Amino acid sequence: MSTAPSATVAGVVQSVRRCPARSTLHLTTCRSPTAVIARSARTPGTNASGATLSTMPRILIIAYGNPMRSDDGLAWRAADALEKKLAGTDVEILRLHQLAPEHAETVSRSEAVIFVDAASPNETNGQPGKVHSSPIDTSAGPPRFSHQLSPAAVVGLARQLYGINPRAFTVTLTGQDFDHGEALSPVVAAALPALVAQIEELVHSLC
């Protein structure tokens, strides 16, 4: 977790990098070395001013975390399963290690976005193995961030920089083990199908 001082969106407009749009159906990489994208069919869209945008996915799923830190990589495992279940649908799946300002441009090209992440066990997130889904409220003013953003901050940047305010949700699975390693803890591995099912249900409700 970064401890760098927060700043408003105005200070980083120039730092937002754009990843070129692609229309391929196979896995490809974005400009960032930590991003892996699976793209599917696209539909045209417009921004807030009515200008036509390049083709864009209807639903974007951003699975982020560190697959080398045990349960922190559970979102990537969910992405693997979702690629098979959602093949042929208008869904794009993006794997990241963390959220950053440049991802606002990717979010701006979608009608809806679902952020998938591992949550730490506490009173809010519950015990390991709990799946939680909630909409993202971006009405709280300008986003604030360091080098690592929250889902709400990324969506807020998309709104401020590109005039796009997609429907946005977070779906989390509370983890247990965040030490170095590639294996999921038994409780998280057992709950992974429920996480995938929750995301799949949300995708179908948005279609």
LINGINOR-V340441 format. One record per residue. PSI is psi in degrees with one decimal (none if undefined). NEAR is the number of other ideal C-beta (glycine too) atoms within 10 Angstrom. D_CENTER is the distance of its C-alpha to the mean C-alpha in Angstrom with 2 decimals. Layout:
psi=<PSI & PSI>
near=<NEAR & NEAR>
d_center=<D_CENTER & D_CENTER>
This chain:
psi=<129.7 & 146.4 & 14.0 & 148.7 & 147.8 & 159.3 & 161.1 & 170.0 & -28.8 & -29.3 & -6.9 & 10.8 & -42.0 & -17.6 & -5.4 & 116.8 & 149.5 & 134.7 & 131.1 & 142.6 & 144.5 & 151.9 & 9.9 & 156.9 & -9.0 & 171.8 & 139.5 & 174.2 & 145.5 & 178.2 & -33.8 & 133.3 & -12.4 & 2.1 & 133.3 & 128.3 & 135.2 & 115.8 & 144.9 & -160.2 & 154.2 & 155.7 & 149.3 & 155.8 & 175.8 & 159.2 & -172.5 & -26.8 & -2.1 & 1.3 & 140.0 & 132.1 & 167.7 & 161.8 & 147.9 & 154.6 & 148.7 & -39.9 & 131.7 & 129.5 & 120.4 & 110.0 & 115.5 & 152.0 & 178.1 & 107.5 & -6.9 & 8.9 & 51.2 & -117.6 & -17.0 & -18.4 & 13.6 & -30.2 & -36.4 & -38.2 & -40.8 & -38.5 & -38.7 & -44.9 & -37.8 & -31.9 & -37.7 & -43.2 & -31.4 & 14.2 & 134.7 & -3.9 & 168.8 & 62.1 & 137.7 & 135.1 & 126.5 & 125.7 & 130.3 & 157.2 & -35.7 & 164.0 & 142.7 & 165.6 & -36.5 & -16.9 & -10.4 & -35.5 & -40.0 & -43.7 & -35.9 & -16.5 & 14.8 & 153.8 & -28.8 & 148.2 & 139.0 & 119.7 & 128.3 & 129.7 & 162.8 & 139.0 & 148.9 & 142.6 & 125.5 & -172.4 & -32.2 & -46.1 & -13.1 & -170.1 & 160.4 & 135.9 & -7.5 & 132.8 & 132.4 & 135.7 & 138.1 & 150.2 & 157.2 & 127.4 & 115.9 & 21.7 & 11.6 & 24.7 & -170.0 & 137.8 & 148.4 & 145.1 & 166.4 & -137.6 & -9.7 & 121.8 & 159.5 & 162.0 & -41.9 & -36.8 & -38.6 & -45.0 & -37.7 & -39.0 & -40.2 & -39.2 & -45.9 & -38.5 & -32.9 & -0.2 & 21.5 & 133.4 & 79.3 & 158.2 & 136.0 & 143.8 & 154.4 & 140.2 & 119.6 & 156.2 & 123.1 & 125.0 & 174.3 & -42.3 & 117.6 & 20.5 & 171.9 & 136.6 & 161.5 & -16.2 & 142.9 & 152.5 & 152.7 & -39.9 & -36.0 & -41.1 & -38.0 & -29.8 & -9.2 & -42.4 & -34.2 & -36.7 & -46.7 & -41.6 & -38.5 & -42.9 & -43.5 & -42.5 & -40.4 & -41.8 & -46.7 & -33.1 & -22.9 & -14.1 & none>
near=<5 & 11 & 5 & 9 & 7 & 11 & 13 & 12 & 19 & 9 & 10 & 17 & 11 & 7 & 10 & 16 & 13 & 12 & 18 & 7 & 14 & 13 & 9 & 10 & 12 & 8 & 12 & 13 & 12 & 20 & 10 & 14 & 8 & 13 & 20 & 17 & 20 & 21 & 19 & 18 & 14 & 18 & 10 & 9 & 19 & 12 & 13 & 10 & 6 & 7 & 9 & 9 & 14 & 11 & 13 & 21 & 25 & 20 & 23 & 25 & 28 & 26 & 25 & 25 & 24 & 18 & 17 & 11 & 17 & 21 & 28 & 23 & 25 & 27 & 27 & 20 & 21 & 26 & 22 & 14 & 16 & 24 & 15 & 8 & 13 & 21 & 11 & 8 & 17 & 17 & 27 & 23 & 25 & 24 & 23 & 23 & 19 & 15 & 22 & 21 & 20 & 19 & 28 & 26 & 19 & 24 & 27 & 25 & 23 & 26 & 16 & 20 & 28 & 26 & 25 & 29 & 22 & 27 & 20 & 14 & 15 & 9 & 5 & 9 & 16 & 14 & 10 & 21 & 20 & 17 & 18 & 15 & 15 & 9 & 9 & 19 & 10 & 20 & 8 & 9 & 8 & 13 & 24 & 15 & 23 & 13 & 12 & 14 & 21 & 16 & 22 & 18 & 22 & 28 & 26 & 27 & 28 & 25 & 22 & 18 & 17 & 17 & 14 & 22 & 16 & 22 & 14 & 24 & 21 & 19 & 23 & 22 & 28 & 23 & 27 & 18 & 17 & 16 & 9 & 10 & 15 & 9 & 11 & 23 & 19 & 12 & 17 & 23 & 14 & 12 & 21 & 18 & 11 & 13 & 26 & 23 & 13 & 19 & 26 & 17 & 12 & 16 & 21 & 11 & 9 & 15 & 10>
d_center=<17.41 & 18.74 & 21.90 & 22.14 & 23.36 & 21.14 & 21.59 & 21.02 & 19.20 & 22.67 & 23.02 & 20.18 & 20.31 & 22.20 & 19.82 & 16.87 & 16.97 & 16.30 & 15.33 & 17.81 & 17.09 & 18.14 & 19.49 & 19.93 & 18.98 & 18.87 & 16.51 & 16.55 & 15.43 & 14.19 & 16.47 & 14.69 & 16.12 & 13.13 & 10.97 & 11.80 & 11.21 & 12.76 & 13.94 & 16.03 & 18.34 & 17.81 & 19.51 & 20.85 & 19.75 & 21.15 & 20.30 & 21.92 & 25.20 & 25.43 & 25.13 & 24.01 & 20.86 & 20.42 & 19.19 & 15.55 & 13.53 & 13.92 & 10.61 & 7.28 & 5.22 & 2.34 & 4.97 & 6.32 & 9.97 & 13.44 & 15.04 & 18.36 & 18.25 & 18.90 & 16.79 & 14.12 & 13.23 & 13.06 & 9.42 & 10.77 & 13.75 & 12.06 & 10.53 & 14.18 & 15.57 & 13.40 & 14.42 & 17.95 & 17.74 & 16.01 & 18.03 & 19.73 & 17.47 & 15.78 & 12.25 & 10.25 & 8.25 & 6.84 & 7.68 & 7.86 & 10.32 & 9.13 & 7.70 & 10.63 & 12.48 & 12.49 & 8.87 & 10.30 & 12.39 & 9.88 & 8.45 & 12.22 & 13.02 & 11.47 & 13.24 & 10.51 & 6.74 & 5.56 & 3.43 & 5.75 & 7.99 & 11.75 & 13.86 & 17.29 & 20.28 & 21.94 & 23.50 & 20.34 & 18.18 & 21.28 & 22.60 & 20.94 & 19.91 & 18.95 & 16.05 & 14.93 & 13.12 & 13.41 & 12.85 & 11.81 & 14.98 & 14.94 & 18.74 & 19.68 & 20.62 & 19.48 & 16.46 & 17.69 & 16.25 & 17.45 & 15.92 & 12.95 & 11.03 & 9.78 & 7.10 & 10.43 & 11.66 & 9.15 & 9.89 & 13.42 & 13.78 & 12.93 & 15.61 & 18.08 & 17.95 & 17.63 & 18.86 & 15.91 & 14.64 & 12.46 & 12.33 & 9.31 & 8.92 & 8.01 & 9.45 & 10.96 & 13.89 & 16.41 & 17.52 & 21.07 & 21.50 & 19.60 & 22.48 & 22.62 & 22.52 & 20.68 & 21.78 & 20.10 & 22.42 & 24.44 & 23.16 & 19.46 & 20.46 & 22.41 & 19.63 & 17.03 & 18.52 & 18.17 & 14.42 & 14.19 & 16.70 & 14.95 & 11.82 & 14.44 & 16.49 & 13.87 & 13.28 & 17.08 & 17.59 & 15.66 & 17.68>
